[in-house]
Amino acid sequence: EVSRGAAVGDLDNDGAPDLVVTNNNGPVRVLLNRRLRQAPPPTWVRVELEGQGALGGSIAVMLEGEPPQWRRAHTDGSYLSAHDPRLLFGLGQAKQLNGIGVRWPDGTREVWRGLAPRQGHRLRRGTGTLWK
């Protein structure tokens, strides 16, 4: 097949990234990530930003004793394709999050605490606490 675009997103909301590939003069291929069942399964968190400047915001997931994992909210990346704006973070075997911080494009910084892993969180601009 001659492929032209690919988009990544958690299509089945199970915490594993899935892939959609478009083909030239051919069918679209949907590749669902059916990761091997591990004991215990890895921990993850999905983050979606809402509000002005959501796309372009940088997200930091903070775990005890580890440097923050940073990602930027965006949908670009492949020819004529748009990625899922929700971001997935793998947390290994971590049982809890210390917090999720957001640096909005205008430099404003907020943090949310008390969020649980193994689920998605929608973070609305202006609802977190000031993060220095």
BALOBA-1460 file (C-alpha; in Angstrom, 3 decimals):
// residues 132
<rec num="1" residu="e" x="0.000" y="0.000" z="0.000"/>
<rec num="2" residu="v" x="1.056" y="3.575" z="-0.580"/>
<rec num="3" residu="s" x="0.303" y="5.404" z="2.669"/>
<rec num="4" residu="r" x="-0.169" y="9.163" z="2.836"/>
<rec num="5" residu="g" x="-1.005" y="10.055" z="6.417"/>
<rec num="6" residu="a" x="-1.069" y="8.701" z="9.941"/>
<rec num="7" residu="a" x="-2.822" y="9.916" z="13.065"/>
<rec num="8" residu="v" x="-2.291" y="8.743" z="16.636"/>
<rec num="9" residu="g" x="-4.950" y="8.737" z="19.353"/>
<rec num="10" residu="d" x="-6.547" y="6.596" z="22.036"/>
<rec num="11" residu="l" x="-9.526" y="5.471" z="19.943"/>
<rec num="12" residu="d" x="-10.896" y="2.980" z="22.464"/>
<rec num="13" residu="n" x="-10.002" y="4.992" z="25.612"/>
<rec num="14" residu="d" x="-7.946" y="2.189" z="27.153"/>
<rec num="15" residu="g" x="-4.778" y="4.196" z="27.780"/>
<rec num="16" residu="a" x="-2.870" y="2.796" z="24.796"/>
<rec num="17" residu="p" x="-2.219" y="4.856" z="21.633"/>
<rec num="18" residu="d" x="-3.895" y="3.573" z="18.470"/>
<rec num="19" residu="l" x="-3.069" y="4.426" z="14.848"/>
<rec num="20" residu="v" x="-5.106" y="5.387" z="11.767"/>
<rec num="21" residu="v" x="-3.313" y="5.235" z="8.404"/>
<rec num="22" residu="t" x="-4.723" y="6.629" z="5.151"/>
<rec num="23" residu="n" x="-3.716" y="5.062" z="1.859"/>
<rec num="24" residu="n" x="-3.538" y="6.381" z="-1.695"/>
<rec num="25" residu="n" x="-6.376" y="4.736" z="-3.674"/>
<rec num="26" residu="g" x="-6.926" y="2.254" z="-0.858"/>
<rec num="27" residu="p" x="-8.769" y="1.713" z="2.404"/>
<rec num="28" residu="v" x="-8.067" y="3.464" z="5.666"/>
<rec num="29" residu="r" x="-6.347" y="1.169" z="8.166"/>
<rec num="30" residu="v" x="-7.210" y="1.351" z="11.869"/>
<rec num="31" residu="l" x="-4.618" y="-0.316" z="14.074"/>
<rec num="32" residu="l" x="-5.859" y="-0.820" z="17.624"/>
<rec num="33" residu="n" x="-3.134" y="-1.249" z="20.218"/>
<rec num="34" residu="r" x="-3.954" y="-4.495" z="22.007"/>
<rec num="35" residu="r" x="-0.968" y="-4.508" z="24.322"/>
<rec num="36" residu="l" x="-0.122" y="-7.762" z="25.996"/>
<rec num="37" residu="r" x="-1.863" y="-8.193" z="29.298"/>
<rec num="38" residu="q" x="0.767" y="-7.659" z="31.944"/>
<rec num="39" residu="a" x="0.539" y="-8.378" z="35.651"/>
<rec num="40" residu="p" x="0.209" y="-5.779" z="36.986"/>
<rec num="41" residu="p" x="-0.746" y="-3.679" z="33.929"/>
<rec num="42" residu="p" x="1.135" y="-0.402" z="33.421"/>
<rec num="43" residu="t" x="-0.373" y="2.787" z="34.787"/>
<rec num="44" residu="w" x="-1.268" y="5.724" z="32.533"/>
<rec num="45" residu="v" x="-3.080" y="9.065" z="32.534"/>
<rec num="46" residu="r" x="-4.742" y="10.905" z="29.635"/>
<rec num="47" residu="v" x="-4.881" y="14.721" z="29.688"/>
<rec num="48" residu="e" x="-7.037" y="17.057" z="27.626"/>
<rec num="49" residu="l" x="-6.747" y="20.846" z="27.838"/>
<rec num="50" residu="e" x="-9.719" y="23.195" z="27.504"/>
<rec num="51" residu="g" x="-9.832" y="26.934" z="27.075"/>
<rec num="52" residu="q" x="-7.995" y="29.623" z="25.157"/>
<rec num="53" residu="g" x="-4.537" y="28.434" z="24.216"/>
<rec num="54" residu="a" x="-5.342" y="24.753" z="24.822"/>
<rec num="55" residu="l" x="-3.487" y="23.747" z="21.671"/>
<rec num="56" residu="g" x="0.097" y="24.785" z="22.194"/>
<rec num="57" residu="g" x="-0.034" y="24.358" z="25.963"/>
<rec num="58" residu="s" x="2.672" y="22.257" z="27.614"/>
<rec num="59" residu="i" x="1.702" y="19.582" z="30.129"/>
<rec num="60" residu="a" x="3.919" y="18.203" z="32.897"/>
<rec num="61" residu="v" x="2.931" y="15.004" z="34.688"/>
<rec num="62" residu="m" x="4.663" y="14.798" z="38.055"/>
<rec num="63" residu="l" x="5.477" y="11.575" z="39.913"/>
<rec num="64" residu="e" x="7.217" y="11.184" z="43.264"/>
<rec num="65" residu="g" x="11.010" y="11.072" z="42.924"/>
<rec num="66" residu="e" x="11.070" y="11.509" z="39.136"/>
<rec num="67" residu="p" x="11.528" y="14.481" z="36.816"/>
<rec num="68" residu="p" x="8.302" y="15.736" z="35.192"/>
<rec num="69" residu="q" x="7.224" y="14.225" z="31.872"/>
<rec num="70" residu="w" x="6.570" y="17.131" z="29.478"/>
<rec num="71" residu="r" x="4.437" y="17.071" z="26.325"/>
<rec num="72" residu="r" x="2.891" y="19.790" z="24.145"/>
<rec num="73" residu="a" x="-0.792" y="19.674" z="23.160"/>
<rec num="74" residu="h" x="-0.961" y="19.678" z="19.357"/>
<rec num="75" residu="t" x="-2.716" y="17.953" z="16.480"/>
<rec num="76" residu="d" x="-0.126" y="18.397" z="13.707"/>
<rec num="77" residu="g" x="2.352" y="15.771" z="12.624"/>
<rec num="78" residu="s" x="1.503" y="13.958" z="9.387"/>
<rec num="79" residu="y" x="0.321" y="14.792" z="5.870"/>
<rec num="80" residu="l" x="-3.414" y="15.640" z="5.834"/>
<rec num="81" residu="s" x="-3.847" y="14.084" z="9.287"/>
<rec num="82" residu="a" x="-4.714" y="15.415" z="12.727"/>
<rec num="83" residu="h" x="-3.658" y="13.652" z="15.907"/>
<rec num="84" residu="d" x="-5.855" y="13.336" z="18.993"/>
<rec num="85" residu="p" x="-5.310" y="16.522" z="21.077"/>
<rec num="86" residu="r" x="-5.569" y="14.422" z="24.261"/>
<rec num="87" residu="l" x="-2.151" y="13.362" z="25.518"/>
<rec num="88" residu="l" x="-1.258" y="9.971" z="26.972"/>
<rec num="89" residu="f" x="1.443" y="9.572" z="29.605"/>
<rec num="90" residu="g" x="2.823" y="6.190" z="30.635"/>
<rec num="91" residu="l" x="3.429" y="6.042" z="34.397"/>
<rec num="92" residu="g" x="4.998" y="2.590" z="34.735"/>
<rec num="93" residu="q" x="3.870" y="1.089" z="38.034"/>
<rec num="94" residu="a" x="3.198" y="4.426" z="39.798"/>
<rec num="95" residu="k" x="0.115" y="4.256" z="42.004"/>
<rec num="96" residu="q" x="-0.488" y="8.016" z="42.263"/>
<rec num="97" residu="l" x="0.252" y="11.351" z="40.632"/>
<rec num="98" residu="n" x="1.851" y="14.253" z="42.493"/>
<rec num="99" residu="g" x="0.127" y="16.609" z="40.094"/>
<rec num="100" residu="i" x="-0.348" y="17.735" z="36.531"/>
<rec num="101" residu="g" x="0.982" y="21.140" z="35.584"/>
<rec num="102" residu="v" x="0.168" y="23.210" z="32.520"/>
<rec num="103" residu="r" x="2.181" y="26.037" z="31.005"/>
<rec num="104" residu="w" x="-0.243" y="27.871" z="28.713"/>
<rec num="105" residu="p" x="1.155" y="29.565" z="25.577"/>
<rec num="106" residu="d" x="0.963" y="33.030" z="27.202"/>
<rec num="107" residu="g" x="3.213" y="31.846" z="30.065"/>
<rec num="108" residu="t" x="0.460" y="31.377" z="32.688"/>
<rec num="109" residu="r" x="1.107" y="28.263" z="34.795"/>
<rec num="110" residu="e" x="-1.439" y="26.167" z="36.701"/>
<rec num="111" residu="v" x="-1.305" y="22.863" z="38.567"/>
<rec num="112" residu="w" x="-3.964" y="20.283" z="39.462"/>
<rec num="113" residu="r" x="-3.445" y="17.890" z="42.355"/>
<rec num="114" residu="g" x="-5.379" y="14.881" z="43.636"/>
<rec num="115" residu="l" x="-5.972" y="13.420" z="40.163"/>
<rec num="116" residu="a" x="-6.152" y="9.647" z="39.802"/>
<rec num="117" residu="p" x="-4.181" y="7.575" z="37.280"/>
<rec num="118" residu="r" x="-5.764" y="5.119" z="34.798"/>
<rec num="119" residu="q" x="-8.277" y="7.647" z="33.537"/>
<rec num="120" residu="g" x="-8.630" y="10.786" z="31.473"/>
<rec num="121" residu="h" x="-8.694" y="14.287" z="32.937"/>
<rec num="122" residu="r" x="-10.019" y="17.412" z="31.233"/>
<rec num="123" residu="l" x="-8.167" y="20.461" z="32.570"/>
<rec num="124" residu="r" x="-9.966" y="23.750" z="32.015"/>
<rec num="125" residu="r" x="-7.903" y="26.914" z="31.981"/>
<rec num="126" residu="g" x="-8.494" y="28.977" z="35.123"/>
<rec num="127" residu="t" x="-9.575" y="26.053" z="37.344"/>
<rec num="128" residu="g" x="-6.129" y="24.983" z="38.614"/>
<rec num="129" residu="t" x="-4.017" y="26.651" z="41.260"/>
<rec num="130" residu="l" x="-1.121" y="29.013" z="40.555"/>
<rec num="131" residu="w" x="2.043" y="27.038" z="39.794"/>
<rec num="132" residu="k" x="5.374" y="28.725" z="40.366"/>
